[in-house]
């Protein structure tokens, strides 16, 4: 882990969930906070440098380890059957555990309840979108290479080779109930920034574009809703994306 005199780094456990906390050393009692979820097959250690970038702009960054990842399990993340069996399980786990992370941030980490942002990359962005949809106290959403339209996600996972069990079908139906595009009343006029790679073949940017087109006319302040595709960019979280996200938050 990179060390710096500008930030403090802490490893804590929130109800057994390994979590990294990165924050600037000079902060107010109530601090703006980013809860950040990593992508499929990644772990919290790989997010530390990204966390320091946000911390350099005054954010406390909370990075929870996701179920079946890092210290909480190791899978063959490239295996088709593993993806089919565990991708949505991880998404559901993130949503279920998010309330505990959120409450701990306010009660124990000095987070300002009026200035909590949630974000993530890939599966983490998909998870953050679902959490943001149903926790209307969260101020902003920053989504990197994610999707706010779950129907196509379900179709994509269902088409992966291998037997689809009854449990998988039930899980798919539950994921559909979390689909953010179905709940515009929960989202309109809240701050949402969706950043996708133009050439992303892992999470198709057309899903976020569909969401954006479905909701943009309902916004009173158009600056509160952002959707951008980055040219010559695949399924990566780039420096340009980070810069745009910070610009959105700071403005």
N, C-alpha and C positions, 0 to 999 in steps of 0.2 A: 504494500500500500504506500502511495506517495505521501510523504510528510511535508508539512508547510507550517511556517510560523504564523501564517495568516488565518489558519483554520484550526478548529478542534475536531478530532475524530473520536467517536465513541462506538463501541459495539455493545448493544444491549439486547435483551430478550423481552419481547412483548407477548405475554401468554405463551412462551415457548418458541416464538418466531424470532429467529436471528435477524437483527436489524442494525444497519449502519446509520449513524447520525453524523452529518458533516455540517458545520456552521462556522461563520466568521467569529473571531474572538471578541470583537467589539460589536455587541448587539443590544437592542432595547429589551426590556422585560417581556414585551409582547413582540414576537418576530413573525415576519411573513415566512410561510413554510411551504415547501414543495414535497409532496409524497410521490416517489418515483418508482415505477414497476419495470423490471427488466423483461426482456423478450424470451421466447421459447428457447430452451437449451442454454441460456446464459446463467448468470448468477450475480449476486450483489457485489462481489469483488471487482467485476468488470465495469461497474457503474461508478466507481469512486472518482475517476478523473472527470467524468461528466458532472458529478455532484459538486466538485470543487469549482467548476465554471459558474454554476448557479450560486454557490456560496460566495464567490467573489463579488456578486452583485447584491449581497445582503440577505440571501435566502438561507434558512435552515433547511437542509435536505435530509429527508427520511427515506431510506431504501430498505424495504422489507424483503427478506428471502421468500421465494414462492414455494409452495408445496411441490414435491418431486424435483426440486432443483437445489444445487449447492449442498449445504449441510443438511438439507431435508430430503435428500434422495438423489440418486443418479440413474438416468435412463439412457437408452440408445435413442437419442433425439432425432436421428436421421431415419430411423426405421418407420415404415408406413403404418404398421399396426400399433406402434407406440404412439404415434401422432393421433391416430384414430381413437385410441383408448384413453389418452391422458391429456390431450390439448384442452378439451373443454372441462375436464376435471380440474385442471390448473386454473382456468378462468373462473370457474365456480368457487374454488378455494379462495382466490384473491377477493372476489366480491364478498364472500361470507366473512372473511377475516378483516375486511377493510374498516368496519365499524370500530373494532378494537384498536386498530392503528390510529384512526382518527381521534377517538376519545383519549387515548394515551398521549397523543401530541398536545392536546389542549390541557389536560390535567397535569402532566408530568414534564413536558418539554417546553412549556411557555409559548406554545403556538397561539397566535391571534386568531380567534374563531372567525373573525371577519376577513381574514386574509390567508386562507389555506388554498393552495393550488394542487391539483393532482395531474400526473402525467406519466408517460411511459413510452416504451418503444416496442413495436410489433405486438406480440401477445400482451405485453404490459400496457400498451396504448389501448388495445381492445378492452382490457380489464378496467383501465382508468375511465374509459368512456361509459362503461356500464355502471361503475361506482358513482361517477359524476351525475348520471341520469337520475339515480335514486337517492342521492344525498344532496339535496338542494341547498344545503348550507355551504357547500364547497364553492369557492369564488370563481375559479377558472379551471379550464381543461387544456392541457398541452399534449397533443397526440402526434407521435412520430411514427410514420409508416403503419398506422393502425386502420381501424374501420369502425364507423358508427352505424353500419348496416350489417346485421348478423345473418340475414337469410342466405346470402351468397356464401358466407362462411360455413354455415351448416351444410349447404349443398356441396361445397368443396371438400369438407372433411368426410361427408357421406360417400363421396365418389372414390375415396382412397381404397385401394384393393384390400381385400380381407373381409371376413364375415362381420356383418353388422348385427350385434346382439340386441335383444329386447331392451337391455339396460342402456345401450348406446342410443337407441331410438327415443327412449324416455328422456335421456340427457339432452338430445338434440331439441326435443320439444321444450324443455326448460330453458335452453339457451335462447330460443325464439321469444320467450316471455321477457327476456332481458334486453331485447333488441332496441337500442336507443331511438331509432327512426320511428318507432311506434309511439313514442311519448313526446311529441313536440311541445306539449303544454308544460313539461318539466324542464325544457331546455331554452325556449325562446327568450331572448334578451339576456341570457347568461353568457359569460365570456368563454368562447371556444376557439381554439387555434388548431387546425388540422394541417399537418405538413407531411407530404408524401413524395416518394421518388417517382419521377416520370417513367422510369424503366424498371419499376419494382414488379418482379414476377412471382413474389412470395405472397404479398398482400396487395391485391390489385387496387390501384388508386381510384378506380371507377366507383368503388363502394362508398368512399368518402365524398366523392363528387356527387353521387346520387343523394346522399344525405344533405350536403350543402345546398344543392338545387331545391330540395324539398322544403327547406326551412328559411332560406335567406330572405325571402320577401316578407316574412313575418317579423323580422328584426326592425326595431325602431332606430337603433344606432348600428349602422352597418359595420362600424369599426370593431364592434364586439364579436364579430364572427369572421374567422379567417380560414381560407382553404387555399393552399398553394401546392403546385407540383414543381419539383426541382429537376431541371433538365440534366440528362446524362447521369442520373442517380438511380441506383437500384434500391435494394433493401438495406440501406445504411443510414445511420444517424450521422449526418455530416456537420461540419463546422458552420456551414451556411444555415442549416436548419436550426442549430442552437442559437445562432445570432438572431434569426427571425423570431424565434420563440421569446427570447429575452426582450427584443424590441416590442413585441406584442404585450408582454407583461408590464414593461416599464411605461408604456404609453397609455 
